[in-house]
């Protein structure tokens, strides 16, 4: 049965998957990262999204990570499992297993690699949704996945009761207003791109799915809390402090950058699975400099 926990509000970091020196999944370290984020006040966790390296994992590894998160923090915050598979059949099987494992909701992506028509996209989303009772957030990220979850697609899916939210990662902030104008409260809309998060909240997003929160959770939580309290000046000050780190979330090497930031902040390691490689050269130097600058000037330091 779907959880009664409050979904789609506040800050949901896209938690990383941690690897041992031999690049096997380090379950203890992954649980430690998850627990630390919850201890720092995040409102929920996205498991096995892009930052969780979903498509670099085998099916049994994914299921083990979900079970570990339910064990570690499932009683404390909503857990949303990314569904990112190559075929609809695999996505259905994974969604069913995620529900059995005990997560609270799903973040459903278009099928990987293949670029669908609107008809195919709608059929994929509908088929997966009908296989589970869990609430579902659709993930719209046209730059990454080469397909736009259009208003027409959302209109065609409006009769599917458990498709209830959209993670909006298009860089065009007009999408927030267009979706809310067209659908009202039919879909909760989550800001899904770090460097337009505050703009998204101002335009009506109910919460923020974040990458850099994994390195700076307290500041991320305070940013959204300040906004919700009407303290726009404080929210804007935190947001300005957080740039240019937030821009990293929109780059192709976001996973490596976020894991490097986590490492600097003592919250994990920068190990990634190939074909990704750790950052090197000037790019690495730049990211280290930006993280160290944020660390030295952070507005919400650890007590």
C-alpha positions as CSV (number, residue, x, y, z in Angstrom):
1,X,0.0,0.0,0.0
2,X,1.2,3.6,-0.7
3,X,2.8,5.3,2.3
4,X,0.9,8.0,4.3
5,X,4.1,10.0,4.5
6,X,4.0,13.4,3.0
7,X,5.3,13.3,-0.5
8,X,6.6,16.0,-3.0
9,X,7.3,18.8,-0.5
10,X,10.6,20.1,0.8
11,X,14.1,18.9,-0.2
12,X,14.7,15.5,-1.8
13,X,18.4,14.8,-2.5
14,X,19.2,12.4,-5.3
15,X,21.3,10.1,-3.1
16,X,24.6,8.7,-4.4
17,X,25.5,5.0,-4.6
18,X,28.8,4.3,-2.8
19,X,31.3,1.8,-4.2
20,X,34.1,-0.2,-2.5
21,X,37.7,0.0,-3.9
22,X,36.8,-2.9,-6.2
23,X,33.8,-1.0,-7.5
24,X,31.3,-3.4,-5.9
25,X,28.4,-1.7,-4.2
26,X,29.4,-0.7,-0.6
27,X,26.1,-1.2,1.2
28,X,27.3,0.1,4.5
29,X,28.7,3.3,3.0
30,X,25.6,3.9,0.9
31,X,23.4,3.5,4.0
32,X,25.7,5.9,5.9
33,X,25.2,8.6,3.2
34,X,21.5,8.1,3.3
35,X,21.3,8.3,7.1
36,X,23.5,11.4,7.2
37,X,21.2,13.2,4.8
38,X,18.1,12.3,6.9
39,X,19.9,13.4,10.1
40,X,20.6,16.7,8.5
41,X,16.9,17.3,7.9
42,X,16.0,16.4,4.3
43,X,12.4,15.7,3.7
44,X,12.8,12.5,1.5
45,X,15.3,10.7,-0.6
46,X,15.5,9.9,-4.3
47,X,17.1,6.5,-4.7
48,X,18.8,5.3,-7.9
49,X,18.3,8.4,-9.9
50,X,21.1,9.8,-12.1
51,X,23.3,10.5,-9.0
52,X,22.6,7.0,-7.8
53,X,24.1,5.7,-11.1
54,X,21.0,3.6,-11.8
55,X,22.1,2.5,-15.3
56,X,25.5,1.5,-14.1
57,X,24.0,-1.1,-11.7
58,X,22.8,-4.6,-12.2
59,X,19.2,-5.4,-11.3
60,X,20.0,-7.3,-8.1
61,X,22.3,-4.5,-7.0
62,X,19.4,-2.0,-7.4
63,X,17.1,-4.1,-5.4
64,X,19.6,-4.5,-2.6
65,X,20.2,-0.8,-2.4
66,X,16.4,-0.2,-2.1
67,X,16.1,-2.8,0.6
68,X,19.1,-1.2,2.4
69,X,17.5,2.2,2.3
70,X,14.2,0.9,3.7
71,X,16.2,-0.7,6.5
72,X,18.3,2.4,7.2
73,X,15.8,5.3,6.9
74,X,12.5,4.0,5.6
75,X,10.7,4.7,8.8
76,X,11.8,8.3,8.8
77,X,11.3,9.9,5.4
78,X,9.6,9.0,2.1
79,X,11.8,6.9,-0.2
80,X,11.3,7.4,-4.0
81,X,12.9,4.8,-6.3
82,X,14.1,5.8,-9.7
83,X,12.7,3.5,-12.5
84,X,15.2,3.8,-15.4
85,X,15.1,0.7,-17.6
86,X,15.7,0.0,-21.3
87,X,12.3,-1.6,-21.9
88,X,8.8,-1.3,-20.5
89,X,8.8,-4.9,-19.5
90,X,11.9,-4.4,-17.3
91,X,10.4,-1.2,-15.9
92,X,7.2,-3.0,-14.9
93,X,9.2,-5.8,-13.2
94,X,11.4,-3.3,-11.3
95,X,8.4,-1.2,-10.2
96,X,6.7,-4.3,-8.8
97,X,9.8,-5.3,-7.0
98,X,10.3,-1.8,-5.6
99,X,6.8,-1.8,-4.2
100,X,7.4,-5.2,-2.6
101,X,10.6,-4.0,-1.0
102,X,8.8,-1.2,0.7
103,X,9.6,2.2,-1.0
104,X,7.0,4.9,-0.8
105,X,6.9,6.1,-4.4
106,X,8.5,5.9,-7.8
107,X,10.3,8.4,-10.1
108,X,9.5,7.1,-13.6
109,X,11.8,7.9,-16.5
110,X,11.3,7.4,-20.2
111,X,12.8,4.1,-21.5
112,X,16.5,4.6,-21.9
113,X,18.3,5.1,-25.2
114,X,15.2,4.9,-27.4
115,X,13.6,8.2,-28.3
116,X,9.9,7.7,-28.2
117,X,7.0,9.4,-29.9
118,X,4.4,10.9,-27.6
119,X,2.2,7.9,-28.1
120,X,5.0,5.6,-27.1
121,X,6.0,7.7,-24.1
122,X,2.4,7.7,-22.8
123,X,2.1,4.0,-23.3
124,X,5.3,3.3,-21.4
125,X,4.3,5.5,-18.5
126,X,0.7,4.1,-18.4
127,X,1.8,0.5,-18.5
128,X,4.3,0.9,-15.6
129,X,1.8,2.9,-13.5
130,X,-0.9,0.2,-14.0
131,X,1.5,-2.4,-12.6
132,X,1.9,-0.8,-9.2
133,X,-0.2,1.0,-6.6
134,X,2.6,3.3,-5.7
135,X,2.4,7.1,-6.4
136,X,4.5,8.1,-9.4
137,X,6.5,11.2,-10.3
138,X,7.3,11.5,-14.0
139,X,10.8,12.8,-14.7
140,X,11.1,15.4,-17.5
141,X,14.6,16.2,-18.5
142,X,14.7,16.9,-22.3
143,X,18.5,17.8,-22.5
144,X,19.4,14.4,-20.9
145,X,16.8,12.1,-22.4
146,X,16.1,13.7,-25.7
147,X,12.3,13.6,-25.1
148,X,10.0,16.2,-23.6
149,X,7.1,15.1,-21.4
150,X,4.8,17.5,-23.1
151,X,1.6,19.0,-21.8
152,X,-0.2,16.8,-24.3
153,X,1.4,13.7,-22.8
154,X,0.4,14.8,-19.3
155,X,-3.1,15.4,-20.6
156,X,-3.3,11.9,-22.0
157,X,-2.1,10.5,-18.6
158,X,-4.5,12.6,-16.4
159,X,-6.8,9.7,-15.9
160,X,-4.1,7.5,-14.4
161,X,-4.7,8.0,-10.7
162,X,-1.3,7.1,-9.3
163,X,0.7,9.4,-11.7
164,X,0.6,12.4,-9.4
165,X,3.8,14.5,-9.8
166,X,6.3,15.8,-12.3
167,X,10.0,16.4,-11.7
168,X,10.7,19.3,-14.0
169,X,14.3,19.5,-15.1
170,X,13.9,21.5,-18.3
171,X,16.0,24.6,-18.0
172,X,13.2,26.8,-19.3
173,X,11.4,28.0,-16.1
174,X,8.3,28.9,-18.1
175,X,7.4,25.2,-17.8
176,X,6.4,25.6,-14.2
177,X,3.8,28.3,-15.0
178,X,2.6,26.5,-18.1
179,X,2.0,23.2,-16.3
180,X,0.3,24.9,-13.3
181,X,-1.9,27.0,-15.5
182,X,-3.0,24.0,-17.5
183,X,-3.3,21.3,-14.8
184,X,-3.9,23.3,-11.6
185,X,-3.2,20.9,-8.7
186,X,-3.7,17.7,-10.8
187,X,0.1,17.2,-10.7
188,X,2.6,18.3,-8.0
189,X,5.6,19.9,-9.7
190,X,9.0,19.4,-8.2
191,X,12.0,21.6,-9.2
192,X,14.5,19.2,-10.6
193,X,17.4,21.3,-11.7
194,X,19.6,22.8,-9.0
195,X,20.4,26.1,-10.6
196,X,16.8,27.0,-11.2
197,X,15.5,25.6,-7.9
198,X,14.6,28.9,-6.3
199,X,13.0,30.2,-9.5
200,X,11.0,27.0,-9.6
201,X,9.8,27.4,-6.0
202,X,8.8,31.0,-6.7
203,X,6.8,29.9,-9.7
204,X,4.9,27.2,-7.7
205,X,7.0,24.1,-7.3
206,X,6.1,22.2,-4.2
207,X,9.7,21.0,-3.5
208,X,13.2,20.4,-4.9
209,X,14.9,17.3,-6.1
210,X,18.5,18.2,-5.7
211,X,22.0,17.0,-6.6
212,X,24.3,19.3,-4.5
213,X,22.2,18.7,-1.4
214,X,24.3,15.6,-1.0
215,X,27.3,17.8,-0.2
216,X,25.5,20.7,1.6
217,X,22.2,19.3,3.0
218,X,21.8,21.9,5.8
219,X,22.1,24.8,3.5
220,X,19.7,23.2,1.0
221,X,17.1,22.5,3.7
222,X,17.4,26.1,5.1
223,X,17.1,27.5,1.6
224,X,13.7,26.0,1.1
225,X,12.6,26.6,4.7
226,X,13.5,30.3,4.3
227,X,11.5,30.5,1.1
228,X,8.5,28.8,2.7
229,X,8.7,31.2,5.7
230,X,8.6,34.2,3.4
231,X,12.2,35.1,4.1
232,X,13.1,35.8,0.5
233,X,16.2,37.8,1.3
234,X,17.7,34.9,3.3
235,X,16.7,32.4,0.6
236,X,18.3,34.5,-2.1
237,X,21.5,34.9,-0.1
238,X,21.9,31.2,0.4
239,X,21.1,30.6,-3.3
240,X,23.7,33.1,-4.4
241,X,26.3,31.5,-2.1
242,X,25.5,28.1,-3.5
243,X,26.4,29.2,-7.1
244,X,28.4,28.1,-9.1
245,X,28.1,24.7,-7.4
246,X,24.5,24.4,-8.4
247,X,25.4,24.8,-12.0
248,X,27.2,21.5,-11.8
249,X,23.9,19.7,-11.7
250,X,23.2,20.7,-15.3
251,X,26.4,19.3,-16.7
252,X,27.1,15.9,-18.1
253,X,29.7,15.1,-15.4
254,X,27.3,16.0,-12.6
255,X,27.7,12.6,-10.9
256,X,31.5,12.9,-10.7
257,X,31.2,16.5,-9.6
258,X,28.7,15.8,-6.9
259,X,30.6,12.8,-5.6
260,X,33.8,14.8,-5.5
261,X,31.9,17.5,-3.5
262,X,30.7,14.8,-1.1
263,X,34.2,13.5,-0.6
264,X,35.5,17.0,0.2
265,X,32.7,17.4,2.7
266,X,33.5,14.0,4.3
267,X,30.2,12.4,3.2
268,X,31.3,9.6,0.8
269,X,33.9,8.8,-1.9
270,X,34.3,9.9,-5.5
271,X,34.3,6.4,-6.9
272,X,32.1,6.1,-10.0
273,X,31.6,3.1,-12.3
274,X,32.9,3.2,-15.9
275,X,32.2,4.6,-18.4
276,X,32.3,7.5,-16.0
277,X,35.8,8.4,-14.6
278,X,36.6,10.7,-11.7
279,X,37.2,14.3,-12.7
280,X,40.8,15.2,-13.7
281,X,42.8,18.2,-14.8
282,X,41.5,21.7,-14.8
283,X,37.9,20.5,-14.3
284,X,38.8,18.8,-11.1
285,X,40.8,21.7,-9.9
286,X,37.9,24.1,-10.6
287,X,35.3,21.9,-8.8
288,X,37.6,21.5,-5.8
289,X,38.1,25.3,-5.7
290,X,34.3,26.0,-5.8
291,X,33.5,23.4,-3.1
292,X,36.3,24.7,-0.9
293,X,35.0,28.2,-1.3
294,X,31.5,27.2,-0.4
295,X,32.8,25.2,2.6
296,X,34.8,28.1,3.9
297,X,31.8,30.5,3.6
298,X,28.9,28.2,4.3
299,X,25.9,30.0,6.0
300,X,24.8,26.9,7.9
301,X,27.9,25.3,9.3
302,X,27.8,22.2,11.4
303,X,27.2,22.8,15.1
